[in-house]
Amino acid sequence: MPPPRLALFVSGLDDTPAGQAAVALAEALRRRGFGLDVVAPMGGGTLRAALHPGIGQIDLAKRHTAGSVLALARIVAERRPVGLIGVGSDAGLVALGAVRLARQGTPAAVLEEPSAASDGVLRRALRGWLHPRAAAVLHGAADPGAAAGRLLAAFGCPGEIR
């Protein structure tokens, strides 16, 4: 029987804090025995090669993170991961919106940097509406192993698959 699969959505695999956090979290989850697909709006990025070959990579062929919500909802509906994790503020909001659109009951969580005071009214409103529906919202650059454990617990998954 194949291991349970998770999906991780990130705005891109460029050498950014969100990209680095996504790669580190993906590796921590892989080491715990979970299958994983890393989903990004557009392929490429300097960190793409850093992903373990056993981690699936899905390119949505979209130019922007915000424009990926419908394509990500389709991936969630088709692949039915046991959980979806959005890494980064914008990716987290898109992930939370996508699971609502997919209507599969897939839990979603967000690993984001602390929100900036300069965030616009729309972004703050979306956070206020979507974050309470998240299985977990983790802030800051958490230790990838600890973040993986907290996210798996929020999804109701065992801490490790062997």
Order of alpha helices (4+ residues) and beta strands (2+ residues): beta-alpha-beta-beta-alpha-beta-alpha-beta-alpha-beta-alpha
